[in-house]
Amino acid sequence: MANRLANSLSPYLRQHADNPVDWFEWGDEAFAQARQRDVPIFLSVGYAACHWCHVMAHECFEDEQVAGALNDGWVSVKVDREERPDIDAVYMLATQAMTGQGGWPMTVLITPDGEPFFAGTYLPKPQLLQLLDAAGTAWREDHERLMASASGVAGQLAGIADPGPGSPVDEEQVALSVHSLRTTFDDARSGFGGAPKFPPSMTLEHLLRHHARTGDADALAMVERTGEAMARGGIHDQLAGGFARYSVDSEWVVPHFEKMLYDNALLLRVYTHWYRQTGSPLAARVAGSTADFLLRYLRTGDGGFASALDADTVVDGHSVEGATYVWTPAQLVEVLGEDDGARAARLLEVTPEGTFEHGASTLQLLQDPHDPQWWEDVRARLLDARTERPQPALDGKVVTSWNGLAIAALADTGVTLKRPELVDAAATAGRLVLDGHLVEGRLRRTSLAGRVGAAPAVLDDHGNLAEGLLALHRATGATEWLDHAAQVLDLAVHLFHDADGWHDTPIDGEALITRPRGRTDNAEPSGVSAIAGALLTHSAITGKTAHRSLAEEGVAAQSRIITHDPRFAGWALAQAEAMLDGPRQVAIVGEDEGGIAPLRAVAEASPAPGLVIVTGRPDTPGEPLLADRPLVDGQAAAYVCRGFVCERPVTDAEGLQQVLARDL
């Protein structure tokens, strides 16, 4: 019989609907039940595409003995970290403070007041049963001391969660961050640090902007080497495009196979900007295939973008990690024939020993084939054969924040690669989120198949959505996107900012044991980085100095992370680069709106990190940069300003190129 999770909006929670565990969703009912029964709460946090979440579910939550122990002595609460990032952030902070590490599934034992007294991650059945027995005994026999300990932990978390205001980030600090990154760069295999190795998307964006602003050759070299290594490794899907979550080794060979929307949106933008800055054919190819992956595999029926493809594939009733993606030499021969199969095995590093498990290999493309047409034919045949295999499950949940990242990336890529269908897809997703997730003047976090969730949007939802809407404004010239971005940003300032700075949850949000205010750019931009970037762009387009001040405050709040570990401040540093470069504004009036005309093409080719571009008719209502900007002798003209000091208007592409190249 299904439990309470059967009616949940979250695909992750619904994965546990048939568990014998008597699960509750997070909410008043669960806490009231715990108080009534005088039992602690077993809190389990994960997400739908998580491999080890599946493992723990099969080993523990589908097991009658474990379910009996949980049902007898606990109130069990299941949380989707993607739906409730606020809850995840609070208890991940506790887990890291208590254990020195974190991850998912996250297992936390808490009191009926929400205070934690044990925290950990994946636990096999024997350890979990042992924990439940020992903790249950302590709850009954040493209750007062356990409660005091939990209260002490909660009090310490409040101090850890408030990092203080920080200090302004200046030129010297940014330069030192690049030097620090250079010392942690893996010269042998690229990327930063060792295994497991994650795509450093936001750090690469920061380094691209730093090179554009300063000409630093090392910064560009780190981007190019890492971008190429990832693109040629097993972490990149050589057949269908898109990137897996991370590489379990240090050489990008064997991925953790889940594919997340936020990773692919951020990487799409990086490869697009790398191509724009250098003209790299590899960057253009990867950007195009990643965009195709988003549209083919993650786009929902109503035009939004789903959260993830699972790490596992169900084969004969069992979840098998990577089963859809890996190949043996014999499988290649079966699809391609003897000659092409053997040739493909050599090209794609598919060996008899295998690079993965059970003699299978991930596909790598360490060098381009001599015959591109042959490779395209082989790639298509292998992809067709792969689609006949069992496929990983799709988490169809539409998350406001991650759709904002996808909208921004697709809008940028559509303009840069001259693919208007990508801009159209971004606009469709933008309208979907605005129409469906904006409820009674407030943003919601998620929806599924048109049904909007109850969880309120958090700070990064507002920042990343506004970023996407501003990218659509740049790509289309349509004022509606600027108006919508202003609405979202005004909401964010009202709900998330106060005298203490920026918070991740709204002022009237659910009271947790501490109000989260994350300051690290980890798998995705932190809320404060996201909002700072959108406010900075909006201020350059509109001249709103208050928005620039709030953006500067947001970046300053991350100054300690920037100083001590810039790998976890990539998006903040990207905004710092834009602040140091700009505002740099280009207003183009009178060009044909049916395509990217000469002046617009020159402006779009500029890699300047502080650049905003506005196109349209002179004095277009709602467009401050187009006010009092007439045609010049009846010709289209570009008006360029830097730091609110403006050049004479130019009417030819060469002249605009010269103006934009100054100080770069």
C-alpha positions as CSV (number, residue, x, y, z in Angstrom):
1,M,0.0,0.0,0.0
2,A,1.4,3.4,-1.0
3,N,2.4,5.8,1.8
4,R,1.8,9.6,2.1
5,L,4.4,10.4,-0.6
6,A,2.2,9.0,-3.4
7,N,0.6,12.4,-3.9
8,S,3.8,14.4,-3.7
9,L,4.7,16.8,-6.5
10,S,8.4,15.6,-6.2
11,P,9.5,12.7,-8.4
12,Y,12.1,11.9,-5.7
13,L,9.5,11.6,-3.0
14,R,7.3,9.5,-5.3
15,Q,10.1,7.1,-5.8
16,H,9.6,6.2,-2.1
17,A,5.8,6.0,-2.2
18,D,5.7,2.2,-2.1
19,N,8.3,1.8,0.7
20,P,7.1,0.1,3.9
21,V,8.5,3.1,5.8
22,D,5.7,5.3,7.0
23,W,7.1,8.4,5.4
24,F,5.9,12.0,6.0
25,E,6.7,15.0,3.9
26,W,8.3,17.9,5.8
27,G,5.6,19.9,7.5
28,D,3.5,20.5,10.6
29,E,1.9,17.1,10.5
30,A,5.2,15.3,10.9
31,F,6.4,17.5,13.8
32,A,3.1,17.3,15.5
33,Q,3.2,13.5,15.2
34,A,6.7,13.4,16.7
35,R,5.6,15.5,19.7
36,Q,2.5,13.5,20.3
37,R,4.4,10.2,20.2
38,D,7.4,11.7,22.0
39,V,9.8,10.3,19.4
40,P,12.6,11.8,17.4
41,I,12.5,12.5,13.7
42,F,14.5,10.5,11.1
43,L,15.2,13.0,8.3
44,S,16.4,11.7,4.9
45,V,17.3,14.2,2.2
46,G,18.2,13.3,-1.4
47,Y,17.2,13.9,-5.0
48,A,15.8,11.8,-7.9
49,A,18.9,11.4,-10.0
50,C,21.2,10.4,-7.0
51,H,22.8,7.0,-7.4
52,W,23.6,6.4,-3.7
53,C,20.1,7.6,-2.8
54,H,18.8,4.7,-4.9
55,V,21.3,2.3,-3.2
56,M,20.2,3.3,0.3
57,A,16.5,3.1,-0.7
58,H,17.0,-0.5,-2.0
59,E,19.1,-1.6,0.9
60,C,17.2,0.1,3.7
61,F,13.9,1.8,2.9
62,E,12.5,-1.1,1.0
63,D,13.5,-3.5,3.8
64,E,10.8,-4.6,6.2
65,Q,13.2,-4.8,9.2
66,V,14.5,-1.3,8.7
67,A,10.9,0.0,8.1
68,G,9.8,-1.7,11.3
69,A,12.5,0.0,13.3
70,L,11.7,3.4,11.8
71,N,7.9,3.0,12.2
72,D,8.2,1.9,15.8
73,G,10.5,4.5,17.2
74,W,10.6,7.4,14.8
75,V,8.7,9.8,12.6
76,S,10.3,9.5,9.2
77,V,10.5,12.5,7.0
78,K,11.7,12.5,3.4
79,V,12.9,15.7,1.7
80,D,13.7,16.5,-1.9
81,R,16.7,18.8,-1.7
82,E,15.9,20.3,-5.1
83,E,12.4,21.2,-4.0
84,R,13.4,22.5,-0.6
85,P,17.0,23.8,-0.8
86,D,16.4,25.8,2.4
87,I,15.9,22.6,4.5
88,D,18.8,20.9,2.7
89,A,21.1,23.9,3.3
90,V,20.4,24.0,7.1
91,Y,20.9,20.3,7.7
92,M,23.9,20.1,5.3
93,L,25.5,22.8,7.4
94,A,24.9,20.6,10.4
95,T,26.2,17.5,8.7
96,Q,29.4,19.2,7.6
97,A,29.9,20.8,11.0
98,M,29.4,17.4,12.8
99,T,31.3,15.1,10.4
100,G,33.6,17.3,8.3
101,Q,31.9,16.3,5.1
102,G,28.6,16.1,3.3
103,G,26.7,14.6,0.5
104,W,23.5,12.8,-0.5
105,P,21.6,10.8,0.7
106,M,21.8,12.9,3.9
107,T,20.7,11.2,7.1
108,V,20.0,13.5,10.1
109,L,18.3,12.6,13.4
110,I,16.5,15.6,14.8
111,T,14.3,16.5,17.7
112,P,10.6,17.5,17.3
113,D,11.9,21.1,17.4
114,G,14.1,20.4,14.4
115,E,17.4,20.4,16.3
116,P,20.0,17.8,15.0
117,F,21.7,15.3,17.3
118,F,23.3,13.0,14.6
119,A,24.2,13.7,11.0
120,G,25.7,11.5,8.3
121,T,25.2,10.5,4.7
122,Y,24.8,7.0,3.1
123,L,24.4,4.2,5.7
124,P,24.1,0.5,4.8
125,K,21.5,-1.5,6.5
126,P,23.6,-2.9,9.4
127,Q,25.0,0.5,10.3
128,L,21.6,2.2,10.0
129,L,19.9,-0.4,12.3
130,Q,22.7,0.0,14.8
131,L,22.3,3.8,14.7
132,L,18.5,3.6,15.1
133,D,18.9,1.3,18.1
134,A,21.6,3.3,19.9
135,A,19.9,6.7,19.2
136,G,16.5,5.4,20.2
137,T,18.0,4.1,23.5
138,A,19.7,7.5,24.1
139,W,16.4,9.3,23.4
140,R,14.6,7.2,26.0
141,E,17.3,6.8,28.7
142,D,19.4,9.9,28.4
143,H,16.9,12.3,27.1
144,E,17.9,15.4,28.9
145,R,21.5,15.3,27.8
146,L,20.6,14.4,24.2
147,M,18.2,17.4,24.1
148,A,20.9,19.7,25.5
149,S,23.4,18.5,22.9
150,A,21.0,19.1,20.1
151,S,20.2,22.6,21.4
152,G,23.9,23.3,21.5
153,V,24.4,22.2,17.9
154,A,21.5,24.4,16.8
155,G,23.0,27.4,18.5
156,Q,26.4,26.9,16.9
157,L,24.8,26.6,13.5
158,A,23.4,30.1,13.8
159,G,26.9,31.5,14.2
160,I,28.3,29.4,11.4
161,A,25.5,30.4,9.1
162,D,26.2,34.1,9.4
163,P,29.5,34.8,7.7
164,G,29.3,38.6,8.3
165,P,29.3,41.4,5.7
166,G,32.7,40.8,4.2
167,S,34.6,43.6,2.4
168,P,34.7,45.1,-1.1
169,V,36.5,43.0,-3.7
170,D,39.2,44.9,-5.5
171,E,41.6,44.4,-8.4
172,E,44.3,43.0,-6.2
173,Q,42.0,40.4,-4.6
174,V,40.8,39.3,-8.0
175,A,44.4,38.9,-9.3
176,L,45.3,36.9,-6.2
177,S,42.4,34.6,-6.8
178,V,43.6,33.8,-10.3
179,H,47.1,33.1,-8.9
180,S,45.6,30.8,-6.3
181,L,43.7,29.0,-8.9
182,R,46.9,28.5,-10.9
183,T,48.5,26.8,-7.9
184,T,45.7,24.3,-7.7
185,F,45.4,23.6,-11.4
186,D,46.1,20.0,-12.4
187,D,48.8,20.5,-15.1
188,A,48.7,16.8,-16.0
189,R,45.0,16.3,-16.5
190,S,43.5,19.8,-16.3
191,G,40.8,21.0,-14.0
192,F,41.4,21.7,-10.3
193,G,42.2,19.3,-7.5
194,G,42.0,15.5,-7.7
195,A,39.4,12.8,-7.8
196,P,36.4,13.1,-7.8
197,K,36.7,15.9,-10.3
198,F,33.8,18.3,-11.0
199,P,33.3,20.5,-14.0
200,P,34.4,23.9,-12.7
201,S,31.9,25.8,-14.9
202,M,31.7,29.0,-12.9
203,T,35.5,29.2,-12.4
204,L,36.0,28.8,-16.1
205,E,33.5,31.7,-16.7
206,H,35.5,33.8,-14.2
207,L,38.8,33.0,-16.0
208,L,37.4,33.8,-19.4
209,R,36.2,37.2,-18.1
210,H,39.6,37.8,-16.4
211,H,41.4,37.1,-19.6
212,A,39.1,39.3,-21.6
213,R,39.7,42.1,-19.2
214,T,43.4,41.8,-18.5
215,G,44.8,39.6,-21.3
216,D,46.1,37.1,-18.7
217,A,47.4,34.2,-20.9
218,D,47.4,31.7,-18.0
219,A,43.7,32.3,-17.3
220,L,42.8,31.5,-20.9
221,A,45.1,28.5,-20.9
222,M,43.4,27.0,-17.9
223,V,40.0,27.4,-19.6
224,E,41.2,25.9,-22.9
225,R,42.9,22.9,-21.4
226,T,40.0,22.1,-19.0
227,G,37.4,22.7,-21.7
228,E,39.1,20.4,-24.1
229,A,39.8,17.7,-21.5
230,M,36.2,17.6,-20.4
231,A,34.9,17.7,-24.0
232,R,37.1,14.7,-25.0
233,G,36.6,12.7,-21.8
234,G,34.0,10.2,-20.7
235,I,32.2,12.9,-18.7
236,H,31.0,14.3,-22.0
237,D,28.4,12.2,-23.9
238,Q,30.2,11.8,-27.2
239,L,27.0,10.5,-28.9
240,A,24.2,12.8,-27.7
241,G,25.9,15.8,-26.1
242,G,25.7,17.0,-22.6
243,F,27.8,16.4,-19.5
244,A,27.5,14.1,-16.5
245,R,27.6,15.4,-13.0
246,Y,31.3,14.7,-12.3
247,S,34.2,12.3,-13.0
248,V,35.0,9.7,-10.3
249,D,38.7,9.7,-11.5
250,S,41.0,12.6,-12.0
251,E,41.3,12.2,-15.8
252,W,37.6,12.8,-16.8
253,V,37.2,9.1,-18.0
254,V,34.5,7.6,-15.8
255,P,31.6,9.8,-14.9
256,H,29.0,9.7,-12.2
257,F,26.3,9.4,-14.9
258,E,23.5,11.6,-13.8
259,K,23.0,14.6,-16.0
260,M,21.8,17.7,-14.3
261,L,20.2,20.7,-15.9
262,Y,22.2,23.2,-13.9
263,D,25.6,21.6,-15.0
264,N,24.7,21.6,-18.6
265,A,23.2,25.1,-18.6
266,L,26.4,26.5,-17.0
267,L,28.7,24.6,-19.2
268,L,26.8,25.6,-22.3
269,R,27.4,29.2,-21.5
270,V,31.1,28.5,-20.8
271,Y,31.7,26.8,-24.2
272,T,29.7,29.5,-26.0
273,H,31.8,32.2,-24.4
274,W,35.0,30.4,-25.0
275,Y,34.0,30.2,-28.7
276,R,33.0,33.8,-28.8
277,Q,36.4,34.8,-27.3
278,T,38.7,32.6,-29.4
279,G,36.8,31.1,-32.3
280,S,37.6,27.6,-31.1
281,P,35.9,25.0,-33.4
282,L,35.8,22.5,-30.5
283,A,34.0,25.0,-28.3
284,A,31.5,25.8,-30.9
285,R,30.8,22.1,-31.5
286,V,30.4,21.3,-27.9
287,A,28.2,24.3,-27.3
288,G,25.9,23.2,-30.2
289,S,25.7,19.6,-29.1
290,T,25.0,20.6,-25.4
291,A,22.2,22.9,-26.6
292,D,20.8,20.0,-28.6
293,F,21.0,17.8,-25.6
294,L,18.9,20.3,-23.6
295,L,16.3,20.5,-26.2
296,R,16.1,16.8,-27.0
297,Y,16.4,15.2,-23.6
298,L,15.5,17.7,-20.9
299,R,12.8,19.9,-22.6
300,T,9.4,19.2,-21.1
301,G,6.2,19.0,-23.2
302,D,5.1,22.5,-22.1
303,G,8.5,24.0,-23.0
304,G,10.3,24.1,-19.7
305,F,13.4,22.2,-18.8
306,A,13.4,19.1,-16.6
307,S,15.8,18.8,-13.7
308,A,17.9,15.7,-14.5
309,L,18.4,12.4,-16.1
310,D,19.1,9.6,-13.5
311,A,22.5,8.1,-12.9
312,D,21.0,4.6,-13.0
313,T,19.1,2.6,-15.6
314,V,16.7,-0.1,-14.6
315,V,17.7,-3.4,-16.2
316,D,15.8,-6.6,-15.5
317,G,14.3,-4.9,-12.4
318,H,17.6,-3.8,-11.0
319,S,19.1,-0.3,-11.1
320,V,22.5,-0.3,-12.9
321,E,24.6,2.8,-13.0
322,G,25.6,3.9,-16.5
323,A,24.0,0.9,-18.3
324,T,22.6,3.1,-21.0
325,Y,26.0,4.7,-21.9
326,V,28.8,2.1,-21.8
327,W,30.1,-0.2,-24.5
328,T,32.2,-3.3,-25.1
329,P,34.2,-3.9,-28.3
330,A,31.7,-6.7,-29.2
331,Q,28.7,-4.3,-28.9
332,L,30.4,-1.8,-31.2
333,V,30.9,-4.6,-33.8
334,E,27.3,-5.8,-33.4
335,V,26.0,-2.3,-34.3
336,L,28.7,-1.2,-36.8
337,G,30.2,-4.4,-38.3
338,E,33.7,-5.7,-38.0
339,D,35.7,-2.9,-39.7
340,D,33.8,0.1,-38.4
341,G,33.4,-1.5,-35.0
342,A,37.1,-2.0,-34.6
343,R,37.9,1.4,-35.9
344,A,35.3,3.0,-33.6
345,A,36.8,1.1,-30.6
346,R,40.2,2.6,-31.3
347,L,38.8,6.1,-31.7
348,L,36.6,5.9,-28.6
349,E,39.0,4.2,-26.3
350,V,36.8,1.1,-25.9
351,T,39.2,-1.7,-24.8
352,P,38.8,-5.4,-24.0
353,E,39.7,-4.7,-20.4
354,G,37.2,-1.8,-20.2
355,T,37.5,1.6,-18.5
356,F,34.3,1.1,-16.4
357,E,32.9,-2.0,-14.9
358,H,32.5,-5.6,-16.2
359,G,34.7,-5.0,-19.3
360,A,32.7,-2.1,-20.5
361,S,34.1,1.4,-21.4
362,T,32.9,4.9,-21.4
363,L,33.3,6.7,-24.7
364,Q,36.1,9.2,-25.1
365,L,37.2,11.2,-28.2
366,L,40.7,12.1,-27.4
367,Q,41.4,13.2,-30.9
368,D,39.2,14.2,-33.8
369,P,38.8,11.5,-36.5
370,H,40.5,12.0,-39.9
371,D,37.2,11.4,-41.6
372,P,34.5,13.6,-40.0
373,Q,31.7,12.3,-42.2
374,W,32.5,8.7,-41.3
375,W,32.4,9.7,-37.6
376,E,29.1,11.5,-38.0
377,D,27.6,8.4,-39.6
378,V,29.0,6.1,-36.9
379,R,27.9,8.4,-34.1
380,A,24.3,8.5,-35.5
381,R,24.2,4.7,-35.8
382,L,25.5,4.2,-32.3
383,L,23.1,6.7,-30.9
384,D,20.2,5.0,-32.7
385,A,21.3,1.7,-31.2
386,R,21.6,3.2,-27.7
387,T,18.1,4.5,-27.8
388,E,16.9,0.9,-28.0
389,R,18.5,0.2,-24.6
390,P,16.6,0.9,-21.4
391,Q,16.9,4.6,-20.6
392,P,17.5,6.5,-17.4
393,A,14.5,8.0,-15.7
394,L,13.8,11.7,-16.2
395,D,13.1,13.9,-13.2
396,G,10.6,16.1,-15.0
397,K,10.4,18.7,-12.2
398,V,10.8,22.3,-13.5
399,V,12.9,24.3,-11.1
400,T,12.7,28.1,-11.4
401,S,16.4,28.7,-10.7
402,W,17.8,26.1,-13.1
403,N,15.4,27.1,-15.9
404,G,16.8,30.6,-15.4
405,L,20.3,29.3,-16.1
406,A,19.1,27.4,-19.1
407,I,17.2,30.4,-20.5
408,A,20.4,32.6,-20.2
409,A,22.6,29.9,-21.8
410,L,20.3,29.2,-24.7
411,A,19.7,32.9,-25.4
412,D,23.5,33.6,-25.4
413,T,24.2,30.5,-27.6
414,G,21.4,31.2,-30.0
415,V,22.8,34.6,-30.8
416,T,26.5,33.5,-30.8
417,L,25.9,30.4,-33.0
418,K,23.2,32.1,-35.1
419,R,20.6,29.6,-34.1
420,P,17.4,31.5,-33.5
421,E,15.5,28.3,-32.5
422,L,17.6,28.3,-29.3
423,V,16.5,31.9,-28.5
424,D,12.9,30.8,-29.2
425,A,13.2,27.9,-26.8
426,A,14.6,30.2,-24.1
427,A,11.7,32.6,-24.6
428,T,9.2,29.7,-24.3
429,A,10.7,28.5,-21.1
430,G,10.8,32.1,-19.8
431,R,7.0,32.5,-20.4
432,L,6.3,29.1,-18.9
433,V,8.1,30.0,-15.6
434,L,6.5,33.5,-15.4
435,D,3.0,32.2,-16.2
436,G,3.2,29.1,-14.1
437,H,5.5,29.8,-11.2
438,L,4.5,33.4,-10.5
439,V,1.5,32.9,-8.2
440,E,-0.3,35.9,-6.6
441,G,2.8,38.0,-7.1
442,R,5.3,35.5,-5.6
443,L,7.6,33.0,-7.2
444,R,7.3,29.3,-6.5
445,R,10.3,27.0,-6.7
446,T,9.0,24.1,-8.8
447,S,6.3,22.6,-11.0
448,L,5.6,19.2,-12.5
449,A,3.5,18.6,-15.6
450,G,1.9,22.0,-15.2
451,R,1.2,21.6,-11.5
452,V,3.0,24.2,-9.4
453,G,4.5,23.2,-6.1
454,A,3.8,24.9,-2.8
455,A,7.5,25.6,-1.9
456,P,8.3,29.3,-2.2
457,A,11.2,30.3,-4.5
458,V,14.5,31.1,-2.7
459,L,17.1,33.7,-3.5
460,D,18.9,31.8,-6.3
461,D,15.5,31.3,-8.1
462,H,15.1,35.0,-8.3
463,G,18.7,35.8,-9.3
464,N,19.0,33.1,-11.9
465,L,15.6,33.7,-13.4
466,A,16.3,37.5,-13.7
467,E,19.6,36.6,-15.3
468,G,17.8,34.5,-17.9
469,L,15.2,37.2,-18.6
470,L,18.0,39.8,-19.0
471,A,19.8,37.5,-21.5
472,L,16.5,37.3,-23.4
473,H,16.2,41.0,-23.5
474,R,19.7,41.2,-25.0
475,A,19.0,38.5,-27.5
476,T,15.6,39.7,-28.7
477,G,15.5,43.5,-27.9
478,A,12.0,43.0,-26.5
479,T,11.3,45.3,-23.6
480,E,8.9,42.9,-21.9
481,W,11.9,40.8,-20.7
482,L,13.5,43.8,-19.1
483,D,10.2,44.6,-17.4
484,H,9.8,41.0,-16.1
485,A,13.4,41.0,-14.8
486,A,12.8,44.3,-13.0
487,Q,9.7,42.7,-11.3
488,V,11.7,39.7,-10.2
489,L,14.6,41.8,-8.9
490,D,12.2,44.1,-7.0
491,L,10.7,41.0,-5.4
492,A,14.1,39.8,-4.4
493,V,15.2,43.0,-2.8
494,H,12.0,43.2,-0.8
495,L,12.0,39.6,0.4
496,F,15.6,38.6,0.8
497,H,17.6,41.7,1.7
498,D,17.6,43.5,5.0
499,A,20.1,45.4,7.2
500,D,22.1,42.2,7.7
501,G,22.5,41.7,4.0
502,W,21.2,38.9,1.7
503,H,19.4,35.8,2.9
504,D,18.5,32.7,1.0
505,T,14.9,32.5,2.3
506,P,12.2,35.2,2.3
507,I,11.6,37.3,5.3
508,D,8.2,35.7,5.8
509,G,9.4,32.1,5.0
510,E,9.2,29.1,7.2
511,A,11.2,29.5,10.4
512,L,13.9,26.8,10.5
513,I,16.5,26.4,13.2
514,T,18.6,29.0,11.4
515,R,17.9,31.2,8.4
516,P,20.3,30.0,5.6
517,R,22.6,32.4,3.8
518,G,24.9,30.4,1.6
519,R,28.1,32.1,0.4
520,T,29.7,29.4,-1.8
521,D,29.4,28.8,-5.5
522,N,29.4,25.0,-5.5
523,A,27.5,23.0,-8.1
524,E,25.5,26.1,-9.0
525,P,25.7,29.8,-8.2
526,S,24.9,30.7,-4.6
527,G,21.9,32.8,-4.1
528,V,23.9,35.9,-3.4
529,S,26.1,35.4,-6.4
530,A,23.1,34.9,-8.7
531,I,21.3,38.0,-7.5
532,A,24.5,40.1,-7.6
533,G,25.0,39.2,-11.3
534,A,21.4,40.0,-12.3
535,L,21.4,43.3,-10.3
536,L,24.7,44.3,-11.9
537,T,23.4,43.7,-15.4
538,H,20.1,45.4,-14.7
539,S,21.9,48.5,-13.3
540,A,24.0,48.8,-16.4
541,I,20.9,48.7,-18.6
542,T,18.8,51.0,-16.6
543,G,21.2,53.2,-14.7
544,K,19.8,52.2,-11.4
545,T,22.8,52.9,-9.1
546,A,21.0,51.4,-6.1
547,H,21.0,48.0,-7.9
548,R,24.7,48.3,-8.5
549,S,25.3,49.0,-4.9
550,L,23.3,46.0,-3.9
551,A,25.3,43.9,-6.4
552,E,28.6,45.1,-4.9
553,E,27.4,44.3,-1.4
554,G,26.5,40.8,-2.6
555,V,30.0,40.2,-4.0
556,A,31.6,41.7,-0.9
557,A,29.7,39.2,1.2
558,Q,31.8,36.5,-0.4
559,S,35.1,38.2,0.1
560,R,36.3,35.6,2.6
561,I,35.6,32.7,0.3
562,I,37.2,34.6,-2.6
563,T,40.4,35.0,-0.5
564,H,40.6,31.5,1.0
565,D,39.3,29.2,-1.7
566,P,38.3,30.9,-5.0
567,R,37.3,27.6,-6.5
568,F,34.1,28.0,-4.5
569,A,33.5,31.6,-5.5
570,G,33.6,31.3,-9.3
571,W,30.3,33.1,-10.0
572,A,31.1,35.8,-7.4
573,L,34.4,36.4,-9.1
574,A,32.8,36.5,-12.5
575,Q,30.6,39.3,-11.2
576,A,33.7,41.0,-9.7
577,E,35.3,41.0,-13.2
578,A,32.2,42.6,-14.7
579,M,32.2,45.3,-11.9
580,L,35.9,46.1,-12.6
581,D,35.3,46.3,-16.3
582,G,32.0,48.2,-16.5
583,P,29.4,49.3,-16.8
584,R,30.2,49.2,-20.5
585,Q,27.0,49.9,-22.5
586,V,26.2,49.6,-26.2
587,A,23.0,51.1,-27.4
588,I,22.3,50.3,-31.1
589,V,19.5,52.2,-32.8
590,G,18.0,51.7,-36.3
591,E,19.4,48.3,-37.3
592,D,17.1,45.7,-39.0
593,E,15.5,43.7,-36.2
594,G,15.1,40.7,-38.5
595,G,18.6,39.4,-37.9
596,I,22.0,40.2,-36.4
597,A,23.1,43.2,-38.4
598,P,26.7,44.5,-38.7
599,L,26.8,46.8,-35.6
600,R,25.0,44.2,-33.5
601,A,27.4,41.5,-34.7
602,V,30.4,43.5,-33.6
603,A,28.9,44.2,-30.2
604,E,28.0,40.5,-29.6
605,A,31.5,39.4,-30.5
606,S,33.0,41.5,-27.7
607,P,34.1,39.4,-24.7
608,A,34.1,42.4,-22.4
609,P,32.7,41.1,-19.1
610,G,30.9,44.3,-18.1
611,L,29.2,44.8,-21.5
612,V,25.4,45.1,-21.9
613,I,23.8,45.5,-25.3
614,V,20.4,47.1,-26.0
615,T,18.9,47.3,-29.5
616,G,15.8,49.0,-30.9
617,R,14.3,52.2,-32.2
618,P,15.4,55.6,-30.8
619,D,13.5,56.5,-27.7
620,T,11.8,53.1,-27.3
621,P,9.6,53.4,-24.2
622,G,11.0,51.5,-21.2
623,E,14.6,51.4,-22.6
624,P,16.7,54.0,-20.8
625,L,19.8,53.4,-23.0
626,L,17.8,54.2,-26.1
627,A,16.5,57.5,-24.8
628,D,17.8,60.5,-26.7
629,R,19.8,58.3,-29.1
630,P,18.8,59.3,-32.6
631,L,19.9,57.9,-35.9
632,V,23.0,59.7,-37.3
633,D,22.4,61.2,-40.7
634,G,19.5,58.7,-41.2
635,Q,21.8,55.7,-40.5
636,A,21.8,53.1,-37.8
637,A,24.2,54.1,-35.0
638,A,25.9,52.6,-32.0
639,Y,26.3,54.6,-28.8
640,V,29.1,53.3,-26.5
641,C,29.5,54.3,-22.9
642,R,32.0,53.1,-20.2
643,G,31.4,54.0,-16.6
644,F,28.7,56.4,-17.8
645,V,31.1,58.3,-20.0
646,C,30.0,58.1,-23.6
647,E,31.9,58.1,-26.9
648,R,30.7,59.8,-30.1
649,P,28.2,57.5,-31.9
650,V,29.6,55.4,-34.7
651,T,27.7,54.1,-37.8
652,D,30.1,51.5,-39.2
653,A,31.2,48.1,-37.8
654,E,34.9,48.9,-38.0
655,G,34.5,52.1,-36.0
656,L,32.5,50.2,-33.3
657,Q,35.1,47.5,-33.2
658,Q,37.8,50.1,-32.5
659,V,35.8,51.7,-29.7
660,L,35.0,48.4,-28.0
661,A,38.6,47.2,-28.3
662,R,39.9,50.1,-26.2
663,D,41.2,49.0,-22.7
664,L,40.7,45.3,-23.6
